[in-house]
Amino acid sequence: SLPPLMNPTMLEASDDLTNLSHLNEPAVLQAIRLRYLQKEIYTYSGIVLIATNPFARVDSLYVPGMVQVYAGKQRATQAPHLFAIAEEAFIDMIRDNKNQTIVVSGESGAGKTVSAKYIMRYFATRESPENPGARSKRGPEAMSETEEQILATNPIMEAFGNAKTTRNDNSSRFGKYIEI
């Protein structure tokens, strides 16, 4: 008889699905489910970040100090996070002097708008490599003028294009293309 196509227990909740010995639909769903139950809402699948909507506030993942946890670090050295993806795009932009794109996609109510807001906040609050420490002189909670301007556009867009749906009380009813 054939052995079961199951991953070893130590790999079942891997933070990167490409580490799974058996890469099939049940194994992938099990890995994401186990991570979700461990309150780990982000999982890599190679270069792609999978985010599961926790349907609850997880403010600890997005505190101002978390930006500096990911700033200047390679993606593989930190836990999966939106900020790791944003940092990789930032570093590639600086290194290659080329525009970068981050695509946020998913089903209605999946948290795309919230994820995009956190990515924009990351770029707005990340300290400049040329001027490290500038933010701390203003205080870690202080928002830069750039951050305030970027984040101020969200309520305006939402006022014209959001609606309450059965799956989401504040559902975006439009696509967004944002250049920063």
Secondary structure, DSSP 4 states (H G I P E B T S, - for coil): -PPP----GGGTT-SBGGG-SS-SHHHHHHHHHHHHHTT--EEEETTEEEE---SS--GGGS-HHHHHHHTT--GGGS-S-HHHHHHHHHHHHHHHT---------STTSSHHHHHHHHHHHHHHSPPTTSTTHHHHH-TTPPPHHHHHHHHHHHHHHHHHEE--SS-TTEE-S------
